[in-house]
């Protein structure tokens, strides 16, 4: 049987690599309009990280889950700030 911590770390690293690849492929011109859609995805990530942090399986899982909650929260709130700023630019 595979250790749950090892599986969690592997999933975390794969998510980190795939997220970096996806973000770097988006042209700067499209980045801001896509923020509102990515906020929904980040919200799902936030829910998943809350589940991981609160599962209480192992101490490492709690620490990684808490870190994921912090990073997902920053991403969601930052995305909303950027989207709000973009929308204010189009007001008269």
C-alpha angles and dihedrals in degrees: 000000000000119000111251091224091056091050091049093050092048091051091047093051093046091049090049093051096044092046091052091049093049095047095047091052094058113095115235091242091062097039099088098045090050092053094085091055093045090051088067090052090047089052089057089049089052092053091049092049091050089054091049093048094047098043092090093208098134137347093248091053090052092050094047090044091052091049089050090051091053095048094044091048092051089049094050097045093042090050092053091049092051092046091049091049091050092050092049089057090063096050118101 
